[in-house]
């Protein structure tokens, strides 16, 4: 499972390299909001949802490269060497 931040919206990347994804907020009927960071804050529930999601029936969105943002907008730690 790969997560993308598409224009500020949490998106599950569909497998197969077809540059398509599924908007998490829409696919979950609002159970999870559009904020990517919220997925990490409720990781166990999100993982259960994502594992059960049927990507073949979900409405796909195009992953436009110029709309992709950091998949972890507020990292809890930053390491530097």
C-alpha positions in Angstrom: 0.0 0.0 0.0 1.3 3.4 -1.0 -0.1 6.7 0.3 0.1 9.9 -1.7 -0.7 13.5 -0.9 -2.5 14.7 -4.0 -3.2 18.4 -3.8 -3.6 18.2 0.0 -5.9 15.1 -0.1 -4.9 11.7 1.2 -4.8 9.3 -1.7 -4.2 5.5 -1.9 -2.0 4.7 -4.9 -3.5 2.0 -7.0 -1.1 -0.9 -7.8 0.2 -1.5 -11.3 2.0 1.7 -12.0 -0.9 3.2 -13.9 -0.6 6.6 -12.1 -4.0 6.4 -10.6 -5.2 6.6 -7.0 -8.3 6.6 -4.8 -9.3 9.6 -2.7 -9.4 8.3 0.9 -12.1 10.7 2.2 -14.5 9.8 -0.6 -13.8 6.1 -0.6 -14.3 5.9 3.2 -17.5 8.0 3.0 -16.0 10.5 5.4 -14.7 8.0 8.0 -11.2 9.5 7.2 -10.9 13.1 6.2 -8.8 14.4 3.4 -5.8 15.3 5.6 -2.9 12.9 5.1 -1.5 13.4 8.6 -4.8 12.2 10.1 -4.2 8.7 8.6 -1.0 8.3 10.6 -2.7 9.5 13.8 -5.3 6.7 13.4 -3.1 4.2 11.7 -4.6 1.0 12.9 -8.1 2.0 11.8 -6.9 3.3 8.5 -4.9 0.1 7.9 -8.0 -2.0 8.5 -10.0 0.2 6.1 -7.3 0.2 3.4 -6.9 -3.6 3.6 -10.6 -4.2 3.1 -11.0 -1.6 0.3 -11.9 -3.1 -3.1 -9.8 -0.9 -5.4 -11.5 -2.4 -8.5 -14.8 -0.7 -7.5 -13.4 2.6 -6.1 -13.5 5.7 -8.3 -10.0 6.4 -9.5 -8.3 9.8 -9.7 -5.3 10.7 -11.9 -2.0 11.2 -10.0 -0.8 14.4 -11.6 2.9 14.9 -10.8 2.6 18.6 -10.3 -0.1 18.1 -7.6 1.9 15.6 -5.5 3.0 16.9 -2.1 4.9 15.4 0.8 3.2 12.1 2.0 4.2 13.0 5.6 3.4 16.7 6.0 4.2 16.9 9.7 6.9 14.2 10.6 7.1 13.6 14.3 10.9 13.4 14.0 13.5 14.8 11.7 17.0 13.2 11.6 20.1 14.8 10.2 23.5 13.3 9.7 
